[in-house]
Structure formats: C-alpha cells, structure tokens
Amino acid sequence: MTIRPVRKLLVANRGEIAVHVLRTAHELGIATVAVHSDPDADAPFVALADEAVRLPGATPAETYLRGDSVIAAARATGADAVHPGYGFLSENAGFARDCQEAGLTFVGPAPAAIAAMGSKLEAKALMAAAGVPVLPGATVGPGEDARAEADRIGYPVLVKAAFGGGGRGMRVVRDPDELAGALEQAAREAASAFGDGTVFLERYVERPRHVEVQILGDAHGTVVSLFERDCSVQRRHQKIVEECPSPAVDAQLRADLGAAAVAAGRAIGYTNAGTVEFLLEESGAFHFLEVNARLQVEHPVTEMVTGLDLVALQIQVAEGRPLPESVRAARLDGHAIEARLYAEDVPAGFLPTTGTLDRFHVPTPPGVRVDSGVSDGSVVGPHYDAMLAKVVAHGETRDEAARRLARVLARAELHGVVTNRDLLVGLLGEEEFLAGRADTAYLDRHPELTNPQPAAATRVHAVVAALARQARNRSTALVLAGFPSGWRNAPAPPQAVSYAVGGRTYAVTYTIRDRGAFGRDVDVAVDGEDLPCRLVTAAPERVVLESGGVRRTYRVHTVGGRTYVDGPDGTAALVELPRLPEPGSVAAPGSLLAPMPGTVVRVLAATGESVTPGQVLVVLEAMKMEHTVTAPAAGTLSRLTVAPGDQVQPQQLIAVIEEQPPEYAA
C-alpha cells in the first residue's frame, strides 16, 4: 500500500479531544486547522491550531455536524486530512465517504466499516455470525408489535437508539404499560442527538459490568487488542469513571475478551482505532454490546498503561503505515483511572449547569494527566456536552491510582459552575469501589454519593470568606490600612456578614483583637454559635486559621459577590448576601423555575387547568437530553410563561401553580 503522509490536518471537533489531536499532530510535525462555532471562537483549542475556520452558528446542527462546511474549510486551508475526534461526525459513514471523494484522508475506519457498525441492529447480526456472544433483541419499526416482542424477550427490556450512544435514546422498561412512552421518548431523543430516531429492544442485564476492548487495525490485515477498560460507574447510562485494566478481569478472561474483540474487528475488515463494548455478568459470561468505530472518550487510560499515543497511531494507520512493533508488543504497566469532570448539579439529578469558569486549575503532579478544553474565563453554554475535563491518574497499583486521582480532584480550583467533583472524590474513596466491585448499578446503591450532606466545614469556609473580605477591604483603605476593619478605641458590636451556600444561609459575626505572638485573637460566631479559632494570617486570597492546635491554609478567590474557598477540609462557593433584600427579588409562592438552561420541547398543560402532584407540565431539552418540570402539588396552573421552542435560562419563571387548600385537595 502506498504511504500518503499527512501534511496538514483539520480537526473536525472541539474541546479536549480537539486539543489532544492538535498537540499530537504538532509533535508529529503536522500543520493543523481548527473549525469552530461562534460560542467556541475564543476556546483554547482554536488558539492552539495553526489556522482556524469559523462555522457560523451555535448549535451542533449548524456547525460541527455540517460535513459540507467542514470539507469546505479543509479546501480553503489546503488541509489534506480530517480527524473527526469522537461524537459529531466521527461515526458518519457518509461524511467519511465525502472526505475520500474530496481527496482528503479520513483519520478513522473505512466508510463501509462505519456503516456496518453505525446500526447497532446490523452490528449485532454481524457479530453473531462471527461467533461473538450477543444478547436477544428485536426491532420495533413501523408495523412491529413492540409489546409482543418485549414479552418474548422478557422484562426488564432496554430501549436503545439504533444509531449513536452516550446514553442518549436509552430507556429501561420494567412495566409493559411504560413501554409505549419509553419508545416515544427514546426515539425523539435519538432523533435529536443523532438525526435518526430508530430504536430497538434488547434484554436488560441487571447489574452487569461494562467492559470494553480497545482494538487497532491497519490496512495490511493486522488487528490487535490493547486490553480492556472497565467503564461500569455510570450515571444515566453515561460513563463517569473508567479504568484500565478492569479489576474484574483475570488473565484468562482478558484473553477471551481480546480474542472476541479481534474477531469482531476482522469480521468487518476494521482499520484504525475502535472499541468493542461488552456487558460482563458476574458469572464471567460476556455479551457484545456495540462497536464504537472511533476513538473513545476514555482512551487516555489505555495510553497511560501502555505508553502508546492512540491519536498518533490513528494518523500513522491513516497514512497507510503498518502497526509498529510497539503495538504488537504492548504490555500492561500499572493501573490508570479516569474521572470525567462535568459541569452538572449532581443532587438535582445530574442537571447540566452553565456559566463562566472564573478559575479552572487542576494540579498535575507526576502520574496525573488532565485533558481539558477549557481554561480561566471559558463559558460553559447549553449547546454542547457538559464535560469540562478528563482527569487521569496512573499508579503501580489500583489503590495508588485511586488515591492520587482523589487528591488532585479535591485540590482542584473549579470556580464559576457547579461540578460533579464531590461525587468523584467521594466514590474514589468508597469501600465498594476500592474493592473493585462496582457495576452499572453502583451509584443506585450509594445515594450518599449523589446526595451528600452539607459539610460541617462550610461554617469554617464562611468564616474564611469573611476574614478574607475584611483583609481585602483593609488593603484598599485610604487611612489606617494596618488596623483590622471595625477597629474602635471603645468596645463596639462585632462585624457581621451573611453568605448563602447550597440553599443555606450562614451568618458570620467576628471581632479581631490584638495581635499575639503567633497571630491575632479573633472572636467568631456562625449563626450565633461560637467557633473557637485563632487567625494566623489573613490576606484577600489566603487565610490561615488555627483551631484545636491544627493550622490550616485556605485559598480564597473572589469574583463579584461570590467567594470561592478551597482548603484541606473541602471547598465552598459562597454568595455574599445584601443586608436587605431587593424589592421583588423573592419568587411568588407556587412558582416553578427552570432548573437549567435549555429549550422547551413540549408543554403538556394549559393555563387554568387543574394539575396533580408529579404531573409533567413542561419538557426541556439540554445537552440533547430531556428533563421534565413537574407539579409539586395539586392546584391550578394559573400562569404559563413558555411555549415550545423557547430558550430558558436557569431560575427563569416557567409557570405558577395556585395550590389547592388541603380540604379540597384530592
């Protein structure tokens, strides 16, 4: 086969995967081009590329899903190859074919292989023919009796999108009466996310492990396995923690999984990087799930334990080169764990959050890798996936990797949006996870991780915020700047400030007295309860407190009326409250507010209509997932402020319900 070196690579993606591809291309001496939507104009990946082309618009459909625009950008810049990353156009056989017809090297599998794996239904049939174990299932197209097929398969059944993945277009159905609604919702969600609403049924395996095998194939007939990854810790059928190797896989099972994955790759003549996903039962039996004909989000854990750069190998294979000996001879070296850091509100049901990242810093000591597409000042909007970064830790043992990852996450400064950091830190230290027993139902068994109790340390964080505030005020004082704020010759009331944290208010009062040998004495109370401590030092961005003989240092970052405190006992984002509330700032009783930014896709009730508790009133879509707004109590829908197609922002008024008096309630 003729070698066709890549000279200039266009990256048809965004965020952290675009950064990774661009950096690898530069290391290989390849010039690069980025394409970007309007919201991404100032994103780090755009600045990293040698050239960038604007794709007008904001939504994926207007920008990153426009194959014609991407190819036009390649022509305009003289790029001779396209790397699709993952998501968007990465598994679009038509786009891969269009690239080839335009004379562009597509850094991925052949269009025929993508097409064969693009439909999960066709993929299952091919795998069964190749001897790979598959789960029983059924199509549910027009004219099909979905209920009869579900009865044949046996409940519970899983409704799945035939095209795409990432948990979108997927519903578990345990009751036959719920089947029709699940099919309708899954089809609508799949159509929105992947442009095709085809869904099918499959037997649902209770509490399996999700194990996948990384494969690489070249154009010379070689297909190899690069070991397995365990992706069992999930929320809403989407992975949040992945590791390599799997703690549930021994040498024999690893060989069996690898052989099945290679057989799957050879059955379709697979080239480039791909992943064969399996459901692993406790008995050791495994079943084919799907082939992802692209690079996976979690590929860094494989890179960490093998020392290989999968993106570099993708480019080399696309150039027509055979897989190098380093791939054939790859061995597992230690253990790697990846955590997906999302902008989301975990206690609220993993709702995506938006806002400006006032500060984004994750430590990177030896053994830690951070793949991120954001930086200080980045805006997290509603149009794309809410993942901020992938944080990966490597260690000689699994325990070492878990400890290392938990520490860097705990010490990260993540200011401006709510994230899932506390969930990640909590599970990395949880007993069942550390014992290697996590399966896909892991988070269901551990509600304490998704609904954490308010940290007692928040009282201390409020005190730290107050003391940093007084230090900031004194640093800008025009007179007597060396005196503590509130200082008087005669006794005076303590200074007071209140902060809101996670729906709670903390009222702090404090008086700073004379400087002692090792700091200043400070009289502090939170909500009227004394908090014994000694102030070692206070500056606008650093406060050191001593309590019970233990000295702790806190980092403080203030933006507007919000103060972020990071310390050894946790983190907090505190909003300073005005002494008197602004007129009209309190929502009317019965108000229903948007829990997140998104688009109204359906309104299921009308003004004046009587509603019951739990009744769905409005359906919102954000990050291509649907979320419902329900009636909290029986009453009358007295006001409705949205219609299908409207864009809403967090805490925007959606509706008002006049609750029925108890004696009239049904």
HELIX and SHEET records of a PDB file:
HELIX    1   1 GLY A   15  GLU A   27  1                                  13    
HELIX    2   2 PRO A   44  LEU A   48  1                                   5    
HELIX    3   3 PRO A   60  GLU A   62  5                                   3    
HELIX    4   4 GLY A   67  THR A   77  1                                  11    
HELIX    5   5 ALA A   93  GLU A  101  1                                   9    
HELIX    6   6 PRO A  111  GLY A  118  1                                   8    
HELIX    7   7 LYS A  120  ALA A  129  1                                  10    
HELIX    8   8 ALA A  146  ILE A  153  1                                   8    
HELIX    9   9 PRO A  176  GLU A  178  5                                   3    
HELIX   10  10 LEU A  179  PHE A  194  1                                  16    
HELIX   11  11 ALA A  251  ALA A  267  1                                  17    
HELIX   12  12 HIS A  299  THR A  306  1                                   8    
HELIX   13  13 LEU A  310  ALA A  318  1                                   9    
HELIX   14  14 GLU A  325  ARG A  328  1                                   4    
HELIX   15  15 ARG A  398  ALA A  410  1                                  13    
HELIX   16  16 ARG A  421  LEU A  428  1                                   8    
HELIX   17  17 GLU A  431  LEU A  434  1                                   4    
HELIX   18  18 TYR A  442  ARG A  445  1                                   4    
HELIX   19  19 PRO A  447  THR A  450  1                                   4    
HELIX   20  20 ALA A  457  SER A  475  1                                  19    
SHEET    1   A 5 GLU A  51  ARG A  54  0                                        
SHEET    2   A 5 ALA A  31  HIS A  36  1                                        
SHEET    3   A 5 LYS A   8  VAL A  11  1                                        
SHEET    4   A 5 ALA A  81  HIS A  83  1                                        
SHEET    5   A 5 THR A 105  PHE A 106  1                                        
SHEET    1   B 4 GLY A 137  THR A 139  0                                        
SHEET    2   B 4 VAL A 199  ARG A 203 -1                                        
SHEET    3   B 4 VAL A 157  ALA A 161 -1                                        
SHEET    4   B 4 ARG A 171  VAL A 173 -1                                        
SHEET    1   C 8 PHE A 286  ASN A 292  0                                        
SHEET    2   C 8 ASN A 272  LEU A 280 -1                                        
SHEET    3   C 8 ARG A 209  GLY A 217 -1                                        
SHEET    4   C 8 VAL A 223  ARG A 235 -1                                        
SHEET    5   C 8 GLN A 238  CYS A 244 -1                                        
SHEET    6   C 8 HIS A 335  TYR A 342 -1                                        
SHEET    7   C 8 MET A 387  GLY A 395 -1                                        
SHEET    8   C 8 VAL A 368  SER A 372 -1                                        
SHEET    1   D 2 GLU A 344  ASP A 345  0                                        
SHEET    2   D 2 LEU A 351  PRO A 352 -1                                        
SHEET    1   E 2 GLY A 355  THR A 356  0                                        
SHEET    2   E 2 VAL A 379  VAL A 380 -1                                        
SHEET    1   F 2 ARG A 359  HIS A 361  0                                        
SHEET    2   F 2 GLU A 413  HIS A 415 -1                                        
SHEET    1   G 9 GLU A 529  ASP A 530  0                                        
SHEET    2   G 9 GLY A 519  VAL A 526 -1                                        
SHEET    3   G 9 ARG A 504  GLY A 516 -1                                        
SHEET    4   G 9 GLN A 495  VAL A 501 -1                                        
SHEET    5   G 9 GLY A 570  GLU A 576 -1                                        
SHEET    6   G 9 ARG A 562  GLY A 567 -1                                        
SHEET    7   G 9 VAL A 550  VAL A 559 -1                                        
SHEET    8   G 9 ARG A 542  SER A 547 -1                                        
SHEET    9   G 9 ARG A 534  ALA A 539 -1                                        
SHEET    1   H 4 SER A 591  LEU A 593  0                                        
SHEET    2   H 4 LEU A 653  GLU A 659 -1                                        
SHEET    3   H 4 GLY A 635  LEU A 640 -1                                        
SHEET    4   H 4 SER A 610  VAL A 611 -1                                        
SHEET    1   I 4 MET A 625  THR A 630  0                                        
SHEET    2   I 4 VAL A 616  ALA A 622 -1                                        
SHEET    3   I 4 GLY A 598  VAL A 603 -1                                        
SHEET    4   I 4 GLN A 647  VAL A 648 -1                                        
END                                                                             
